[in-house]
């Protein structure tokens, strides 16, 4: 209904499959980044002409560079500029070239947070007027979860096991919490990242096997169950473009403790306990507060401001503006 008056064609990858009569399934897997980029650069332009596309939305950093139609590209972060040490050396040239090229090729950009917008202006020297900030939304399933959890249950951290997610300090702090409060439990879930092996080794080395449950990737329904059963949520990331798990935890009615960094600080807006993610003592204090039921709660009103309906409307507006210019 938001896009009424427009004809929308969705190009999907093989993982997604068909989304109806106005979708075009591409013969590439999204997880195969080299193949996907090659297809985007050399095959997608042909499909855009065939489908008579007037304006193109690129939802993930990169854009076809050999087309003349107006484009809007979504940037989730500029981590490769802020923290290149977290990238493999052979990945960095890709990120540096294609993201810079997409940012300058696109008529308009969407940043998922004010922090990402500021990074685009700083690192790519782009005018602020070219960038629209469109926050992510939150699924209704999180709001439907019962609020008012009793303290004493497990604490939850939902995060890919990448270095910047800061599992090292979290586990070290949790080991100290366990020494004080032997009943404390921690559940970790998320896609296996570059630090997955180290996280497993740390759990064993700190003798946390009986108190830390490393779930890894779980289905969406399993994730909902983990949120329903948790008594608190902790997110110790060193860098974020948006911080989706924090908003989801607030929507679920959980007490939340998260890193005192942007954009998490602005997203939580006083409804979460903030800590210094680079100080183990600060993380420990946050864990104590969550475990003992002393962390803030009542973040659902804040989370309700982040809706996919609103995000869709802002995205359509950005596309219309790009087309008119």
C-alpha positions in Angstrom: 0.0 0.0 0.0 2.9 2.4 0.7 4.1 2.0 -2.9 0.7 2.4 -4.5 1.0 4.2 -7.8 4.3 2.5 -8.5 5.1 -0.8 -10.2 7.7 -2.6 -8.1 9.9 -5.3 -9.5 12.0 -7.3 -7.0 15.2 -9.0 -8.2 15.9 -12.0 -5.9 18.8 -14.4 -5.4 18.5 -18.2 -5.3 18.2 -18.3 -1.5 15.1 -16.1 -1.5 13.4 -17.6 -4.5 10.4 -16.0 -6.2 8.3 -13.4 -4.4 5.4 -13.3 -6.9 4.6 -12.3 -10.4 6.7 -9.1 -10.3 9.9 -10.7 -9.1 12.9 -11.9 -11.1 15.0 -14.7 -9.6 18.7 -14.4 -10.4 20.8 -17.5 -10.9 23.3 -16.6 -8.2 23.7 -17.3 -4.5 24.0 -14.3 -2.3 26.6 -16.0 -0.1 28.9 -16.3 -3.2 30.0 -12.7 -3.2 32.3 -12.7 -6.2 29.6 -14.3 -8.4 27.0 -12.0 -7.1 29.1 -8.9 -7.8 29.9 -10.1 -11.3 26.2 -10.7 -12.0 25.3 -7.3 -10.6 27.9 -5.6 -12.7 27.4 -7.4 -16.1 24.0 -9.2 -16.1 21.8 -7.0 -14.0 22.1 -4.0 -16.4 20.6 -6.2 -19.2 17.7 -7.2 -16.9 17.1 -3.6 -15.9 16.6 -2.7 -19.5 14.4 -5.7 -20.2 12.1 -4.9 -17.2 12.1 -1.1 -18.1 13.2 -0.1 -14.6 13.1 3.7 -13.9 14.9 3.8 -10.6 16.9 1.1 -8.8 17.2 0.3 -5.0 20.4 -1.5 -4.0 19.8 -2.8 -0.4 23.4 -3.9 0.4 26.3 -1.5 -0.2 27.1 -2.1 -3.9 25.5 -0.9 -7.1 25.8 -1.7 -10.8 28.3 0.8 -12.2 27.5 0.5 -15.9 23.9 1.7 -15.9 22.7 5.3 -16.4 19.4 5.0 -14.5 19.1 6.7 -11.1 20.0 4.5 -8.2 19.5 4.6 -4.4 22.0 2.4 -2.4 21.7 1.4 1.2 24.8 1.6 3.4 24.7 -0.3 6.7 28.1 0.8 7.9 31.6 1.7 6.8 33.4 -0.7 9.0 36.1 -1.3 6.5 37.1 2.4 6.9 36.6 2.6 10.6 38.2 -0.8 11.5 40.1 -2.3 8.6 41.9 -4.6 11.1 38.8 -6.7 11.3 38.9 -7.6 7.6 41.0 -10.1 5.7 43.6 -8.4 3.6 42.3 -9.9 0.4 38.7 -8.6 1.1 39.7 -5.0 1.7 40.3 -4.0 -1.9 36.8 -5.2 -2.8 35.2 -3.2 0.0 37.3 -0.1 -0.7 36.6 0.1 -4.4 33.0 -1.1 -4.8 31.6 0.8 -1.8 33.3 4.0 -2.8 32.2 3.6 -6.4 28.6 2.8 -5.4 28.4 5.9 -3.0 29.5 8.2 -5.9 27.5 6.5 -8.6 24.2 6.5 -6.8 22.0 9.5 -7.0 21.0 9.1 -3.4 22.1 7.0 -0.4 20.2 5.6 2.5 22.1 5.2 5.8 20.6 3.0 8.5 21.7 5.3 11.3 23.0 8.8 11.9 26.4 7.3 12.8 26.6 5.7 9.3 25.5 8.9 7.7 28.3 10.8 9.5 30.8 8.2 8.3 29.7 8.5 4.7 30.2 12.3 4.9 33.5 12.0 6.7 35.2 9.2 4.7 33.6 9.8 1.2 33.3 13.6 1.4 29.6 13.4 0.4 27.1 16.2 0.9 24.7 15.6 3.7 21.8 16.5 1.4 22.5 13.3 -0.7 21.9 11.0 2.3 18.6 9.9 3.9 18.7 8.2 7.3 16.2 5.3 7.4 16.3 3.2 10.5 15.4 -0.5 10.5 12.1 -1.7 11.8 11.3 -4.4 14.4 9.2 -7.5 13.8 5.9 -7.7 15.6 6.9 -11.1 17.1 9.2 -9.3 19.5 6.5 -7.0 20.8 4.2 -10.0 21.3 6.5 -11.6 23.8 5.5 -11.3 27.5 7.3 -8.5 29.4 8.3 -8.2 33.0 10.8 -11.1 33.1 11.9 -12.2 36.5 15.7 -11.9 37.2 17.7 -15.0 37.7 17.2 -16.6 34.3 19.9 -16.8 31.6 21.4 -13.7 30.0 21.3 -13.6 26.2 23.8 -12.2 23.7 22.7 -12.5 20.0 25.7 -11.7 17.8 27.8 -13.0 15.0 31.2 -14.3 16.4 33.3 -11.6 14.7 36.2 -9.9 16.5 34.5 -6.6 16.9 31.5 -8.2 18.7 33.9 -8.4 21.7 33.1 -11.9 22.9 36.6 -12.1 24.5 35.9 -9.4 27.1 32.3 -10.6 27.6 33.4 -14.1 28.5 36.2 -12.9 30.7 33.8 -10.7 32.6 31.2 -13.5 32.8 33.8 -15.8 34.3 34.2 -13.3 37.1 30.5 -13.0 37.5 30.2 -16.8 37.9 32.8 -16.7 40.7 30.5 -14.3 42.5 27.1 -15.7 41.4 27.5 -19.4 40.6 24.0 -19.7 39.3 24.6 -17.2 36.5 24.1 -18.5 32.9 24.8 -17.0 29.5 23.4 -18.0 26.1 25.3 -17.0 23.0 23.7 -17.2 19.6 24.5 -16.0 16.1 26.2 -16.9 12.8 29.7 -18.4 13.1 32.2 -15.7 12.3 35.9 -15.3 12.1 36.2 -15.6 15.9 34.0 -18.7 16.3 37.0 -21.0 17.1 38.4 -18.6 19.6 35.1 -18.2 21.4 34.8 -22.0 21.7 38.4 -22.2 23.1 37.7 -19.4 25.6 34.6 -21.1 26.9 36.7 -24.2 27.6 39.7 -22.3 28.8 37.7 -20.3 31.3 35.9 -23.5 32.5 32.5 -22.1 31.5 31.2 -25.1 29.7 28.4 -25.7 32.3 27.3 -22.1 32.4 27.7 -20.7 28.8 25.6 -22.3 26.1 27.0 -21.5 22.6 24.0 -22.1 20.3 25.5 -20.7 17.1 23.0 -20.0 14.3 19.4 -20.9 15.1 16.2 -20.6 13.2 13.9 -17.6 13.6 11.5 -19.5 15.8 14.3 -20.8 18.0 15.6 -17.2 18.3 12.2 -16.0 19.4 12.2 -18.8 22.1 15.6 -17.7 23.3 14.3 -14.1 23.7 11.2 -15.3 25.5 13.2 -17.3 28.0 15.9 -14.7 28.8 15.9 -12.5 31.8 18.3 -9.9 30.3 20.2 -9.0 27.1 23.8 -7.9 26.8 25.5 -6.5 23.7 29.2 -5.6 24.1 30.0 -4.7 20.5 32.9 -2.4 19.7 31.4 -1.1 16.4 27.9 -1.1 14.9 26.2 0.4 11.9 22.8 0.1 13.6 22.5 -2.5 16.3 19.4 -4.5 15.4 19.6 -7.0 18.3 19.4 -4.1 20.8 16.1 -2.8 19.4 14.8 -6.4 19.2 15.6 -7.0 22.9 13.9 -3.7 23.9 10.9 -4.7 21.8 10.8 -8.0 23.6 10.6 -6.3 26.9 14.0 -7.4 28.1 16.3 -5.3 30.4 19.2 -4.4 28.1 22.8 -3.5 28.6 24.8 -2.4 25.6 28.0 -0.6 24.6 28.2 3.1 25.1 28.9 3.8 21.5 26.9 5.3 18.6 24.6 4.3 17.2 23.6 2.1 20.1 23.5 5.0 22.6 21.1 7.0 20.3 19.0 4.0 19.5 18.4 3.0 23.1 17.8 6.6 24.1 18.0 6.1 27.8 16.2 2.8 27.9 19.3 0.6 28.3 22.2 0.4 30.7 25.4 1.6 28.9 28.9 0.4 29.6 32.4 0.8 28.2 33.0 -2.2 25.9 36.8 -1.8 26.2 36.8 -2.2 30.0 36.2 -5.7 31.4 35.2 -4.2 34.8 32.5 -2.1 33.1 31.1 -5.2 31.3 31.1 -7.0 34.7 29.1 -4.2 36.3 26.5 -4.5 33.6 26.3 -8.3 33.9 25.8 -7.9 37.7 23.0 -5.4 37.1 21.3 -7.6 34.6 21.7 -10.7 36.8 20.4 -9.0 39.9 17.5 -7.3 38.2 18.9 -3.7 38.5 19.1 -2.8 34.8 16.5 -0.4 33.2 13.4 -1.9 31.6 10.5 -0.4 29.7 12.2 0.0 26.3 9.2 -1.1 24.3 7.9 2.4 23.8 11.3 3.4 22.4 11.4 0.3 20.1 7.9 1.0 18.9 9.3 4.0 17.0 11.2 1.7 14.7 8.7 0.2 12.2 9.2 -1.5 8.8 6.1 0.5 7.6 7.9 3.7 8.4 11.1 2.5 6.8 9.3 1.5 3.7 7.6 4.9 3.3 11.0 6.7 3.8 12.6 4.4 1.2 9.9 5.1 -1.4 10.3 8.8 -0.8 14.1 8.5 -1.4 13.4 6.6 -4.6 10.9 9.2 -5.8 13.4 12.0 -5.0 16.2 10.2 -6.9 13.9 9.7 -9.9 12.8 13.4 -10.0 16.3 14.9 -9.8 
